[in-house]
Amino acid sequence: MVDTKILLVDDDQDTCASMSDILSDLGYPADVAYDGPNALKVFAPDRHRLALLDYKMPGMDDLELCQRLKGSRPGIEVVLVTAFVSAATTDAAAEVGVRRVLPKPVDLGN
C-alpha cells in the first residue's frame, strides 16, 4: 500500500463510495470528504498529491477549494469531475490551476 493518497471530494456519497472503491482496487487509496470545508480538514499536504473534486458542492465550490489546496501544496494536481462541462467551466478551472476536467460519469475504460 502506498503512503500517498488521493483526496476525493464530492457531495454525493454514492459517487464517493464508487470512486473510492475503484481507486482502491487499482492500488490508489483515497481520503474522502463530502464538501470543501471537510476536505480542508482531511487534506494533508505531505500525503496528497492528487485531488479529484466535484464541481458544484455546498459550503465551498471546487474553484475556491482548488485555490486553497494549492496554497498549502502548490504542486498538487487537481482534476475536476463534473456533469457541467462547458468552455466556461473549463476556462475558469484552468485559471485556478485545475489540470483536467473530466465529465461525469467518468469512463475509466478509455
Order of alpha helices (4+ residues) and beta strands (2+ residues): beta-alpha-beta-alpha-beta-alpha-beta-alpha-beta
